[in-house]
Amino acid sequence: MRPRGEMRNRRAEKLVGAAVLLATGAAGCVVLRQAAGFGMGSSSFPASGRAGCEFGHVEPGMPEPEAGHRVVALRKKAWEAALGGDEAARPYIRARLAGWPVRPLPGPRSLPASDAAFLWQLARDTWAGIAAFMDRENGLPVDNVRFADPAHPDTARVGDYTSGSVVGLYLMAVPAAHALGLIPRSEAVQRVRAVLQTLERLEQFGGFFFNFYDTTSLERTSNLISFVDSSWLTAGLMVARTALPELAAECSRWIERQDYAFFYDRRNKLMSHGYWAHVGRRSGYHYGVLYAESRLGSLIAIGKGDVPREHWFRMVRTFAPACAWQQQIPQCRGERRVLGYRVHGGYYEWRGVRYVPSWGGSMFEALMPALVLDEARWAPRSLGANGQAHVAVQQRYALEVLGYPVWGLSPCATPAGYAESGVPVLGSVGYRPGPVTPHASALALAVAPQAAAENLRRLASLYDIYGPYGFYDSVDPSSGRVTH
């Protein structure tokens, strides 16, 4: 048992270490440092790029064989059968939700004139939707509600399942709603406590949760324990314990149970995508790119002391030039040492903007961690500057290349289902462009507030995408079709 003072010193060392890691988020070269503020102060880099591509052929989106093994929620199926089947059970599932929209689409004229008032209404309406689409019996948020016709809510289908990411983001949204004065503190505490009590009832594996659970029966519906979804749940617990000290001990118990060494591949020094419980082994895929949403989980794992900080430097900033499958040959890619670890930097450039790419080029990858991690403050010349560059390219690509009147490409719902989309030039592999999703602009509010607010207002004025609970998920600007 360490003395309290020593424990405090260890925590301080971890915080300092985390700050250093953030500052080394996007190691570049002298030219990049001078032009875009990405560099770390080194004045020279050995030549690299002659080495082969260690990653070989890349086929994005290829699922692992283990993903084909379905998990059936037997109690849920029996419950539905007793009611007459899936369709007959739909009204009962809807009745479990805390709320439901009753008014039609408001139309652009009902939105406030000023940006401040507009964003305030957006915050209120979005919170109303978060509060409504929650199971009243167990306090868990459902993943989605899809309206065939938003003017007739009875046509909706409720996606009554949830994940670690959905629960974690809900645990962040509740304290935020209290901070904005939308709910009293007592309600915020009650909501978080209800989630924590339900977590105790869910099947777990080694202190972690499975990727999906049915919110009606609370049965798990996945064999995967996902690294990135676990990370968002941990982040939500961290936000809740900071904002609501009366729940700190309870949240901390969950955080301490989660040893992220479980996901760490010591040979590759990278985080695996997850662990397949039904076959008893880790995923064969890894989160190998630094500039992705998974960087938050990596920082949490290092900050908790679960994995070594060397892991941060093993994640790719840019791939070797020999990796011919990538969108661009990186410029100024050189080797250097930071804190004794070898790092390769480099950057992509598009129409005068320099940046470290993500994997797919989506706003989600670029800015999701910044919801809880102030990268602009702690890493202004690396991760913070990279966020600004990604927002700038997102805007210009949509407006100049695609000819859209609005911007913001990121994974979202489409009429055909969920789809990964992004700005191809922003990614190493690069997702194809798809519909515009308002959440991309919402993420950009912290980076380019005026441009993001104007874009959100334009979305609401041009398309029937703003409903009683804020924005629907996406719109195809070429056709005007909205995915409600």
DAZIPE-V530399 format. One record per helix or strand of 2 or more residues. SS is the DSSP state (~ for helix, > for strand). FROM is the first residue (numbers start at 0). LEN is the number of residues. If there is no record, write none. Layout:
<<SS/FROM/LEN> <SS/FROM/LEN>>
//
This chain:
<<~/3/20> <~/29/7> <>/45/2> <~/64/4> <~/73/10> <~/85/10> <~/107/3> <~/114/18> <>/133/2> <>/143/3> <~/152/3> <>/156/3> <>/160/2> <~/163/16> <~/184/15> <>/203/2> <>/207/2> <>/212/2> <>/223/3> <~/226/17> <~/244/13> <~/259/4> <>/263/2> <>/269/3> <>/273/3> <>/280/2> <>/285/2> <~/294/9> <~/309/5> <>/333/5> <>/340/4> <>/346/4> <>/352/3> <~/362/9> <~/374/4> <~/382/19> <>/411/3> <>/416/3> <~/423/3> <~/437/7> <~/448/14> <>/465/2> <>/469/2> <>/473/3> <>/480/3>>
//
